[in-house]
Amino acid sequence: MWYEILPGLGLMSVCLMMPGFATTVIQKYMNGGKEKRVARAPWQWYLIERDRRVAGTGNSFDIKGLENIN
């Protein structure tokens, strides 16, 4: 019957969604718990570059609490 394809369809759907969710989680972990910054306009890119220069760490984000590790 037609409903016999539902388990396979569900399994394929889950397997195809996992890379997208994993990418989101990995990016959030690498950015110190913050969402990925997206520059859709030149002004936004300028602000990200400014943050990178001002932070002095080479990153456009700064993780608070890590400055006293050394």
C-alpha positions, 0 to 999 in steps of 0.5 A: 500500500501507499503508506508503506513508504512513510517510514523510509520517507521519514528517515530520508527527511531526517537525514537530509535535515541533519546537516542544516541543523548541525551547521547552525549549531557548529556556527553558534558554538564557534561564535561564542554562543551568538548567531552568525552575522550576515552582511547583506549590504555593504554598510553591514560588512563595514560594521563587521570589519570595524568590530574586527578592528576595534576588538583587536582579536581578529574576530568580529565578536569578543567572548566576555570572561576570556580576557583573564585566562593568561 
